[in-house]
Amino acid sequence: MGECIIAEYGGVWEHTDDGWCVSFDQTNRAFPFTKVRKQLENGPDDSIYSFFTVIPMFFKDVVKKGKEIKPWWKIW
């Protein structure tokens, strides 16, 4: 989950007092291990999919833009 966040939105792994996180800057962090644990405990109400998709909304000023997805048939 964390590696997917980094690949899509940027950031780096950082260990804080609250555990491992993906840090976009000194004050903006995502905690993927915590979110995975919450989904395992609470089911789909704590979806990791929704967590991943809302990152650009919550961190819009600090994440890189997602990659443009081209149609499978467009090779150039």
C-alpha positions as CSV (number, residue, x, y, z in Angstrom):
1,M,0.0,0.0,0.0
2,G,2.7,2.5,0.9
3,E,4.8,1.6,-2.2
4,C,1.7,2.2,-4.3
5,I,1.2,5.6,-2.7
6,I,4.8,6.6,-3.4
7,A,4.7,5.3,-7.0
8,E,1.5,7.2,-7.7
9,Y,1.7,10.4,-5.6
10,G,5.3,10.7,-4.4
11,G,6.5,10.8,-0.9
12,V,9.1,8.8,1.1
13,W,9.0,6.3,3.9
14,E,9.5,7.8,7.3
15,H,9.3,6.3,10.8
16,T,7.6,8.5,13.4
17,D,6.4,8.1,17.0
18,D,3.1,6.9,15.5
19,G,4.7,4.3,13.3
20,W,5.8,4.0,9.6
21,C,4.2,6.4,7.2
22,V,4.6,7.9,3.7
23,S,5.7,11.5,4.3
24,F,4.9,14.1,1.6
25,D,6.6,16.9,3.7
26,Q,7.1,17.6,7.4
27,T,3.4,17.9,8.3
28,N,1.6,15.8,5.7
29,R,1.7,12.0,6.1
30,A,-0.3,9.0,5.2
31,F,-0.2,5.9,7.4
32,P,-0.9,2.9,5.2
33,F,-0.2,0.2,7.8
34,T,-2.7,1.8,10.1
35,K,-5.3,1.9,7.3
36,V,-4.7,-1.8,6.4
37,R,-5.2,-2.8,10.0
38,K,-8.4,-0.8,10.3
39,Q,-9.8,-2.5,7.2
40,L,-9.0,-5.9,8.6
41,E,-10.7,-4.9,11.9
42,N,-13.7,-3.0,10.4
43,G,-14.2,-4.5,6.9
44,P,-15.1,-2.5,3.8
45,D,-16.2,0.6,5.9
46,D,-12.5,1.3,6.3
47,S,-11.5,0.6,2.7
48,I,-7.9,0.9,1.6
49,Y,-9.2,1.7,-1.8
50,S,-11.0,4.8,-0.7
51,F,-7.9,5.8,1.4
52,F,-5.8,5.5,-1.7
53,T,-8.2,7.5,-4.0
54,V,-8.7,10.4,-1.6
55,I,-5.0,11.1,-1.0
56,P,-4.8,13.7,-3.9
57,M,-7.8,15.5,-2.4
58,F,-6.4,15.6,1.2
59,F,-2.9,16.4,0.2
60,K,-3.5,18.3,-3.1
61,D,-0.8,20.9,-2.5
62,V,2.0,18.4,-1.7
63,V,1.5,15.3,-3.8
64,K,2.6,14.9,-7.3
65,K,-0.1,14.5,-9.9
66,G,-1.1,11.0,-10.8
67,K,0.2,9.5,-14.0
68,E,-1.8,10.0,-17.2
69,I,-3.4,6.6,-18.1
70,K,-3.4,6.1,-21.8
71,P,-5.9,3.7,-23.5
72,W,-4.3,0.2,-24.0
73,W,-4.5,0.6,-27.7
74,K,-2.6,3.9,-27.9
75,I,1.1,3.1,-28.2
76,W,2.6,6.6,-29.0
